[in-house]
Amino acid sequence: MPSYTLITGASSGLGLALAEALARRGRNLILVARRRDALESIASELAQRFGVQVLFRLCDLGKPLQISGLLLELEEGDWHIDLLINNAGRGYAGPFLEQDWMHELEQLEVNMLALTRLCHALGKRMALQGGGQILNVASVAAFHPGPWMSSYYASKAYVLHLSEGLREELRHYGVRVSVLCPGPTRTAFFRSARMNVSRLERSAWMMNADQVALFTVRALEKNQPLIIPNWRNRLLATLPRLTPRWLMRKLAGRITQPFTKR
Ligand SMILES: NC(=O)c1ccc[n+]([C@@H]2O[C@H](COP(=O)([O-])OP(=O)(O)OC[C@H]3O[C@@H](n4cnc5c(N)ncnc54)[C@H](OP(=O)(O)O)[C@@H]3O)[C@@H](O)[C@H]2O)c1
């Protein structure tokens, strides 16, 4: 029976780069996102270039009923999924009190609830299959608070902690869990988060999605628990451990606020 990697948010950015890096290594894929046109053309291109099976499923991960439909289909199809990549994510920058509540809710649904539900449902199936691997995409934002983008940063802290907890629990079932914490990466994320990153764009800190994906796939092959591409990001992730919390809050605000000004 062929095995598949399921990637959420595979229609652009990091998810697309991960899909390509894995197809290059001969993995069959199930791509999940909302945009049919993007998924259709990515699936046919990757299948043609790398000779692997690439399926896609439309699912709005902010809508629990659509996730139920996806999970039912996966169960009925009896797909053998041995790698789950929970990559889809949303972020909205700006003052918390001025955010549209429906945007906030969608962000929390996609970043935390959908991700947790897929870990639960597919983790269970992997345990029954005798093993598997899960990669959750958090962010360097997971390591400290992010004033003016507070709920996004908090949602990524949740992903980091959930993943590290599950890594310890699920290893008893042969399921390996890793968490990816990228720093700033050139994707559509900043535009959809309504962030102004024009200064960051030109800095060496910003990575390309392909670089992050290659680093990640290699780290996954080594079953690394915590994947942080680039030394600058590793330094940023260490900073909160060396800095008093009051100072970290102030610094985080100073760093985040300029990016949230349109
Ligand atoms: N770019 C960065 O600097 C950066 C840094 C750290 C962490 N991250 C994280 O990396 C992950 C990927 O983001 P990206 O940078 O690649 O951004 P992106 O290019 O905007 O990609 C986001 C992906 O998520 C999907 N998505 C969004 N909302 C969805 C929903 N409701 N249902 C299903 N799919 C949905 C989008 O597909 P559709 O629109 O087709 O649904 C798209 O494929 C996110 O978790 C993000 O938080 C990004």
The ligand as an SDF file (V2000), in Angstrom:
LIG
                    3D

 48 52  0  0  0  0  0  0  0  0999 V2000
    6.4480   33.5060    6.5640 N   0  0  0  0  0  0  0  0  0  0  0  0
    7.0070   33.6350    7.7740 C   0  0  0  0  0  0  0  0  0  0  0  0
    7.8100   34.5320    8.0080 O   0  0  0  0  0  0  0  0  0  0  0  0
    6.6730   32.6400    8.8510 C   0  0  0  0  0  0  0  0  0  0  0  0
    7.4810   32.6560   10.0110 C   0  0  0  0  0  0  0  0  0  0  0  0
    7.2060   31.7640   11.0230 C   0  0  0  0  0  0  0  0  0  0  0  0
    6.1680   30.8710   10.8960 C   0  0  0  0  0  0  0  0  0  0  0  0
    5.3930   30.8800    9.7720 N   0  0  0  0  0  0  0  0  0  0  0  0
    4.2910   29.9120    9.6940 C   0  0  0  0  0  0  0  0  0  0  0  0
    4.4740   29.1380    8.5090 O   0  0  0  0  0  0  0  0  0  0  0  0
    3.2170   28.5940    8.1270 C   0  0  0  0  0  0  0  0  0  0  0  0
    3.0210   28.7760    6.6200 C   0  0  0  0  0  0  0  0  0  0  0  0
    2.8950   30.1520    6.3400 O   0  0  0  0  0  0  0  0  0  0  0  0
    3.5420   30.8450    5.0560 P   0  0  0  0  0  0  0  0  0  0  0  0
    4.5550   31.7900    5.5370 O   0  0  0  0  0  0  0  0  0  0  0  0
    3.9080   29.8390    4.0620 O   0  0  0  0  0  0  0  0  0  0  0  0
    2.3170   31.7370    4.5690 O   0  0  0  0  0  0  0  0  0  0  0  0
    1.3810   31.6530    3.2570 P   0  0  0  0  0  0  0  0  0  0  0  0
    2.2050   31.6750    2.0340 O   0  0  0  0  0  0  0  0  0  0  0  0
    0.3710   32.7360    3.4730 O   0  0  0  0  0  0  0  0  0  0  0  0
    0.6930   30.2290    3.3700 O   0  0  0  0  0  0  0  0  0  0  0  0
   -0.3480   29.9560    4.2570 C   0  0  0  0  0  0  0  0  0  0  0  0
   -0.9790   28.6460    3.8410 C   0  0  0  0  0  0  0  0  0  0  0  0
   -2.0100   28.3290    4.7850 O   0  0  0  0  0  0  0  0  0  0  0  0
   -3.2050   28.0580    4.0890 C   0  0  0  0  0  0  0  0  0  0  0  0
   -4.3560   28.4610    4.8860 N   0  0  0  0  0  0  0  0  0  0  0  0
   -4.5770   29.6570    5.4640 C   0  0  0  0  0  0  0  0  0  0  0  0
   -5.7790   29.6790    6.0390 N   0  0  0  0  0  0  0  0  0  0  0  0
   -6.3250   28.4560    5.8300 C   0  0  0  0  0  0  0  0  0  0  0  0
   -7.5610   27.8690    6.1620 C   0  0  0  0  0  0  0  0  0  0  0  0
   -8.5060   28.5440    6.8420 N   0  0  0  0  0  0  0  0  0  0  0  0
   -7.8060   26.5930    5.7690 N   0  0  0  0  0  0  0  0  0  0  0  0
   -6.8680   25.9120    5.0690 C   0  0  0  0  0  0  0  0  0  0  0  0
   -5.6860   26.4070    4.7180 N   0  0  0  0  0  0  0  0  0  0  0  0
   -5.4190   27.6810    5.0840 C   0  0  0  0  0  0  0  0  0  0  0  0
   -3.1200   28.8610    2.7890 C   0  0  0  0  0  0  0  0  0  0  0  0
   -3.8600   28.2280    1.7560 O   0  0  0  0  0  0  0  0  0  0  0  0
   -5.2750   28.7530    1.1510 P   0  0  0  0  0  0  0  0  0  0  0  0
   -5.2410   30.2510    1.1880 O   0  0  0  0  0  0  0  0  0  0  0  0
   -5.2900   28.1720   -0.2240 O   0  0  0  0  0  0  0  0  0  0  0  0
   -6.2880   28.1430    2.0350 O   0  0  0  0  0  0  0  0  0  0  0  0
   -1.6280   28.7490    2.4740 C   0  0  0  0  0  0  0  0  0  0  0  0
   -1.3770   27.5550    1.7490 O   0  0  0  0  0  0  0  0  0  0  0  0
    2.1630   29.2940    8.9840 C   0  0  0  0  0  0  0  0  0  0  0  0
    1.7830   28.4370   10.0400 O   0  0  0  0  0  0  0  0  0  0  0  0
    2.9100   30.4970    9.5510 C   0  0  0  0  0  0  0  0  0  0  0  0
    2.3820   30.9020   10.7850 O   0  0  0  0  0  0  0  0  0  0  0  0
    5.6310   31.7420    8.7440 C   0  0  0  0  0  0  0  0  0  0  0  0
  1  2  1  0
  2  3  2  0
  2  4  1  0
  4  5  1  0
  4 48  2  0
  5  6  2  0
  6  7  1  0
  7  8  2  0
  8  9  1  0
  8 48  1  0
  9 10  1  0
  9 46  1  0
 10 11  1  0
 11 12  1  0
 11 44  1  0
 12 13  1  0
 13 14  1  0
 14 15  2  0
 14 16  1  0
 14 17  1  0
 17 18  1  0
 18 19  2  0
 18 20  1  0
 18 21  1  0
 21 22  1  0
 22 23  1  0
 23 24  1  0
 23 42  1  0
 24 25  1  0
 25 26  1  0
 25 36  1  0
 26 27  1  0
 26 35  1  0
 27 28  2  0
 28 29  1  0
 29 30  1  0
 29 35  2  0
 30 31  1  0
 30 32  2  0
 32 33  1  0
 33 34  2  0
 34 35  1  0
 36 37  1  0
 36 42  1  0
 37 38  1  0
 38 39  2  0
 38 40  1  0
 38 41  1  0
 42 43  1  0
 44 45  1  0
 44 46  1  0
 46 47  1  0
M  CHG  2   8   1  16  -1
M  END
$$$$
